Amino acid sequence: MVTQKTTTTQTIGFTHEDFAALLDKYDYHFNPGDIVPGTVFSMEPRGALIDIGAKTAAYIPIQEMSINRVDNPEEVLQSNETREFFILTDENEDGQLTLSIRRIEYMRAWERVRQLQAEDATVRSNVFATNRGGALVRIEGLRGFIPGSHISTREAKEDLVGEELPLKFLEVDEERNRLVLSHRRALVERKMNGLEVGQVVVGSVRGIKPYGAFIDIGGVSGLLHISEISHDHIDTPHSVFNVNDALKVMIIDLDAERGRISLSTKQLEPEPGDMLKNRDLVFEKAEEMAEKYRQKLRAEAEGKAAPEEEELEIPSALESEDEDLVVSAAD
């Protein structure tokens, strides 16, 4: 006879402590700086609870929802939405992590502006404020600064608020949180696209310095250095020009990288000293003299310049501080 054993199974309750231990066993470790997926668990008036797989739902405050200003969490997040979140802080006393979307946008914005700078791109942005030093704009959500010396407009600085400006990058430094831009360089580059060395343009004197005159040539400033005014000696440009004088000048150098244009009236003189003795004749013969100049340039480029011909002087723009290059110019 076979004796059959009966096995009795006892049901044991699954306590909260058991559940916590199980969670600890399979819990992921979350560290500040990690980027993790999460799902919106609950919307709150000034934030949201996010399920990222931790023991306690994480929290994202409204100020961390975007790189831009947010007045209502629902402008950014919706219930049950899944997206990436940046872990901002360690767990608090309740075991809750604090999250951020703003930090992700911030990192990606810096990556984008570094790429734009490497491409030497021109960007456009509205001025949202001005201060003593210049104007403030936003690029990819980041706050950028345009120094006063790089704002090229006849408008008062305060009147620029709300105006969209073309801009070039001067400095992109995430570690120092410095994003510096130039309106002047963007304008000069755009203007340079239609200019060439040897071209005669009409301009007006917008500023006079001991070393030369700044000439507005249709919205950008070029430098007529004192050495390029005339073949005759000149003590000071003030003895030759007045502000607002209309001139014909010839372009002798274009430096697109530095946003500078060098000009000459000396090369347009039919006879040495004509800029001082007979300015009208210089302007009358400007195109004729410019054509002779261009022919010399072409001959030199082809290696056919006669040895006895005088070397053409084509100085680069004056090495001076940016504030010396500030000249009002129309956009």
Disulfide bonds with the S-S distance in Angstrom:
none
